[in-house]
Amino acid sequence: MKNLFVILVCFFIYLSANADEIKIENNTELSFYTGMFDFSDDGKKSTLVGFQHQNENLNRDTFLGNLSPITGAMITADNATYFYTGVQAQYKIGALNFTPSFAPGYYDEGNGKDLGHALEFKSEVQVSLELPMNSQLGLSYNHLSNASLGDKNPGANSYMFNFFKKF
């Protein structure tokens, strides 16, 4: 788990330092996050790390706000993994961003919590503050649920600290 964290941090530093050479035009946003998976279950809570990608070329202004597709993955210290793709809306209030999202995905419990089904739905709310150099810091909360597709549906509540960088 520690090695994955170090690799992801090095990846972000490399991309930040070499953004001009890579010739990306600030239309891709990568988010790195870490936090506590299922903090409300003392028996199964676990630290987590993850990343998320958003391509601003795919954003659309709608009556619901600015919508864009997202794709990401997370892993817990207990080797539970979640791979997802979905949609997020973004609402700007000055330097603050409020970002709700919804994403179905594939969950594998590893040695972690059994959520009852491989298909899980992630509902998330996020608040972030814009910083210089096309970056943001944020805090998010999400809930994973299988919508009663499985024999059981215990769900998992998680919180994360986020770092965003546009390239």
N, C-alpha and C positions, 0 to 999 in steps of 0.2 A: 504494500500500500504506500509506504514511504517512497519507494522507488518510482511509482507511478506519479506521485505528486512532484518529485524532482524533475522527472522527464517533461511533464506538462509545463512547469514553470520555465524550464530551459527552452522549450518550444516557443512559448510566448515571447521570451527575451530575444530569441533568434529572429522571430518574425518582426518584432518591433525594430530591431537594429538593422534589418535588411529589407524593410518594406519598399524602399526606393529601387533596390536592385530587382526585387521580385515583380515590380511593375503592376501592383494591384492598386486600383483607383479609389480607395476608401468606400467601396461598395460591399465589402464583406465584413461582418461583425462576428468575432469569436468571443465567447464568454467562457471563463474558467470559474468553477465554483467548488466550494467545500463547505461541509456543514454536518448536520446530524440527521441520519436516516431514522425514521420512526421514533422520534424523541418522546412520544407519549406512551411507548411500550417499554417499561424498564427492562424486561427480559430480552428484548430483541433490538434495542436501539444500537446503532453502529455509526461510526464516522463514514463520510462519503466524499468522493471527489468526482467531478464530471466536467464536461465541456458541451457547448452548444454553438451551432453555426446558424447564421442568418445572412442571406444575400439581399441587400437593399434594392437590387435591380428588379426583384420580384415583388416589392411592396405595392400595395394597391390602396388608394383612398376610397373608402366606402362609407355608407351611412353609419356603420359601426365604428368608424375611425380608420386609422392607418393599419392595415393588416399585412402580415408577411408570414411565409412559411419558415419553420424552424426544424432543425434536426440536431439530435444530441445523444449523449450516452453518459451513464454514471456507473460507478462501482463502489461497493461498500467494503469496509474492512473485513466483513464476513463473506466476501466474494459474491454477493448478490449483484446482478447486473441488470440494467434497464437501458434499452435502445429505443428511441422514439423519434417520431416525426409528426408535426402538427402545425398549428397556426397560433400566432400571437397578435394582439392589438397593442398599439402604443399611443399613449396620451401624454403630451408634454405640458408641463406647468412650470414655465420658466426653466430653471436648470434641473428640475426634477422630472423624472419619467415614471409614469405608472403603466405597468405592462402585465395585463392578464394573458394567460395562454391556456390552450388545451391541446393535448397530444396523446394519441394512443401509441402503444408500444409493446415490445416483447420484454418480459421479465423472467429472469432465471434466479431462483432463490439461493443458489450456491449453498453456503453453510448458514445463510441468514434466514429471514422470516419467510414462511410460506404464505403467500398472498392469495392462494386458492386457484389461480389460473395463469397461463402464460400471457394472455392478453390483459394488459392493465391500462387504465386511462389516467393521465396526469393532468390535474387542474392546478394552476399556479397563479399566484399574484406576486408581483415584484415591484419594488420601489428603488430607483437608482438616481444618483447624482452625477451630472455631467462634469467631467474634469478636463483640463487641457490635454492636448496631444491626442484627440479623438478617443478618449477613454472615459469610463464610468466606473463607479463603485456602487454596489447595491446590496439589498437584503431581499430574500424571497422566501416564500412559504409554499409548499405544494402538498397535495394529497393524491396518493395512488389508490385506485379502486378498480375492481373488475366488473363493477355494475351488476353483481350477482350472477355472472356467467358461470362461476365455479360453484362447487359444493359449499364453499365458505367464502366470505368476503370481509376479512378483518381490516383491510385498508392499512395505509401507512402515512403518517404525517411527518414532514421533514422541513427543516429550515436550512438555508444556505446563505453564505456570504459570496457575492459575485464580483468579478472583475471583468469588464468588457473592453475590447480594443477593436477599433475599426482599422482595416487595412485597405 
